[in-house]
Amino acid sequence: MPRHGKNIHRTPSGRWEVRFKLKQTVVDDHGEPRVIWRDRRRSFDTRAAAETFRAEIRLAASRGERWTDQREVPVISLGQVAEAYCAAACDAPLATQRFRRSMMNSLTSWSEPGTLASELSVSLLERYAASLPSAGRAAATRHRKLLEVERMWRWARQRPDRFPGVPEARAITGRDATSIKPPPPVVRLATPSWTDVDAMIHHLRPGWRYGDAHRRIALVLRYTGMRISQAIGLRWSDVRLDHPAGPYLLIRAGRRGSKSSRGRVIPLHRALAAQLERWGPTRGPVIAAPSDSQRWASGEATRSSMRAAWVAAGIPPERWDVSDAEREAGERRYGSPCHAIRACVKVELLRAGAAEHLVDYFVGHSKGATARAYVPESAPETSPYWLHLVDVVERIPAHEDAGGDAHEDADAGGDAPSSSRPG
């Protein structure tokens, strides 16, 4: 039985909210039934709808009757629909699961507590879309999230027995949602070439602090296109050098849950496989941590070192870093000197004629046909994508110093550029 609804409140999002208390019987820790009053709230698009709802509560309370919402029995929240939709994706590739889970988390955390599945509407999702730019979401990401919400809406509507009260699904990315526009066409900006990356790696001197470790990270990034967090966390148990199908690498998903980079299995370039054999398998990570500091673990030390190496190599900053104007405007291009290597790998492979969906899988971008690609860890050669991925890897030219570890065998007294000594 509810208590009288309190005054109607206007929420910051522009909706009208009625707060009330609902009487419930629960079992306490000692197994005894106990009556409690739980705070509940219900939001509406108009004040008239909120007043009608409050009148129903007060009428039931005055009669001493048990109040139930006849418009939706049982009451299904938007969070329940999101959880069920994500659970239904368990058979999908990990990339699809991760994207849907991330998108649903952002939707349910943004929506007001108590938002019901029956309140799914274009206006609700327009407000959701309006909240995304403030969170730093790019136009393509916003559009992709909205398309996924539209699919979830249709999915719930097709299951009325499980989700009663879900309104008729409507397109939220078409004429009904004038504020939701598709992303602008992607413009390929300047990226470093293989020659630029090799020149930068050449300037990662052993005389610098952690110079050997930074150079190893740069080589791994050059041949795999992985993220710096994945390179730092790479372990020898993830490297398979003696597999009959050829050497391959297990790249685990990034440490940051918000990143779209996916875990994957990729073939190893023969030059990188030779480098790994020279480094020798040991316990722990492939790139042994030279320091226990947070600066090393976060990758900031490597970014600082590579930034100085880009400068020392004479590579124009517009190829490997964002400008101050772009940074102030919130435009995100590559983000760091390390991520520029990742951009180089993708763009140069596309220029070499590799299929885009294979390149996206190789570097860990989850979208389109890439989300359906799957290579088993135990037997990668059984995947129909494997031979095509081997062809993609063979398009990567060998590093200039791949014939011998000139820098690592050099004296530790090599000179670092006078402009900066990364730490």
PyMOL commands that set and color helices and strands:
alter all, ss='L'
color gray80, all
select helices_A, chain A and resi 47-63+78-91+94-110+117-119+122-131+133-135+139-157+194-202+211-224+228-232+236-238+270-279+294-297+300-312+317-319+324-328+337-351+356-363+368-372+380-382+386-394+406-409
alter helices_A, ss='H'
color red, helices_A
select strands_A, chain A and resi 9-10+16-27+33-44+239-240+248-251+264-267
alter strands_A, ss='S'
color yellow, strands_A
deselect
rebuild
show_as cartoon
